[in-house]
């Protein structure tokens, strides 16, 4: 698999978001109160990646059909 630097950046961003989500739920599972900053960061990174995934799919579909 040969990914461009932009694609690798997206992979690292996705992994960072997953680590933040795991940290958030890990803190909750031991009875702690996680920081709201962690929740906001995970949401921002996840939303960013979902947006770009959808945009990529839209552009691929548009290229094939129009």
Secondary structure, 3 states (H helix, E strand, C coil): CCCCHHHHHHHHHHHHHHHHHHHHHHHHHCCCCCCHHHHHHHHHHHHHHHHHHHHHHHHHHHHHHC
